[in-house]
């Protein structure tokens, strides 16, 4: 086998190795994601906090409502009971009553939206909790599958890596170094064939002199485009 043929074979092995590496990483990425459970748990926790905050706000408003109603009732009793005859005192109570009524109206207006918000967050939390429970059960099954798949792909990758190393060991260092550089810089294509005088990598017809040099060479020669090494088909 010529050096060009050895490099072409190595390129096929490296391409397959890159595919197996990508497949292995895909499994690892899915394992690391845990089926999206960490993100869903975080959303559940935040929704639970919002629900509790909404309940606390509703309870505060209900408490304020009771206090203000009592305050308004007491002021109205004093205002309309006839016991106060001093004009200045009566005016002060009227002002206090007006302020209390205004606060009461504000609380009455705010309490319904607060109750709606609390119920919304409660329902949202219940839905998310149910979704989380379902996904946790699904993930348990998927986790077993992924661990098995990871082991298989890891074994396949290591076996092919050994094949690759054995192939590379038979290639002179200078040819291997040039091939490796081009393979990395050209997205997995370092060796291309020449078919009927045309480079199959860049589709450029080679000069006669370059074709003659290629046929006489033991190994591949650089393409004029500089992107690959050439070997004749």
VENWOUR-V889361 format. One line per field, one symbol per residue. phi: phi as a letter, one per 20 degrees, with the letter a starting at -180 (. if undefined). burial: b if it has 9 or more other ideal C-beta (glycine too) atoms within 8 Angstrom, else e. Layout:
# VENWOUR-V889361
phi: ???
burial: ???
This chain:
# VENWOUR-V889361
phi: .fffffffffffffffffffffffffffffffflmmfgfffffgfffffffffffffffffffffffffffffffffffdfnfedffffffffffffffffffffffffeffgffffffffffffffffffffffffffgfffffffffffffffffffffffffffffedggfffffffffffedlncddcedclndffedmdfefgfffffffeffdfdffffmebddcef
burial: eebbbbbbbbbebbbbbbebbebbeebbebbeeebebeebbebbeebbebbeebbebbeebbebbeebbebbeebbebbeeeebeeeeebeebbebbeebbebbeebeebbeebbebbebbbebbeebbebbeebbebbeebbeebbebbeebbebbeebbebbeebbeebeeebbebbbebbeebebbbbbbbeeebbbbbebebeeebbebbeebebbbebebeebbbbbe
